[in-house]
Amino acid sequence: MATIELNGKAMAKKLGEVVSAKDDSHYGLALVSSSKAKSMGTEAEALKKWAVKVLAS
């Protein structure tokens, strides 16, 4: 991701953060607040839109 397109490095970092938080909460290593869960959903949606844009170009 980091080398694909402008903002790729930031998107790669954001993906790592979302996946890490998901894994921590999924395996019970950390509790995720409602606001953090909503934020993760918003970030995941932004990543999805970015990926669709990149794949379409």
URLIN-V462437 format. One line per field, one symbol per residue. psi: psi as a letter, one per 40 degrees, with the letter a starting at -180 (. if undefined). Layout:
psi = ???
//
This chain:
psi = ddedihedddddddddddddddddddeeeiihidddddddddddddddddddddde.
//
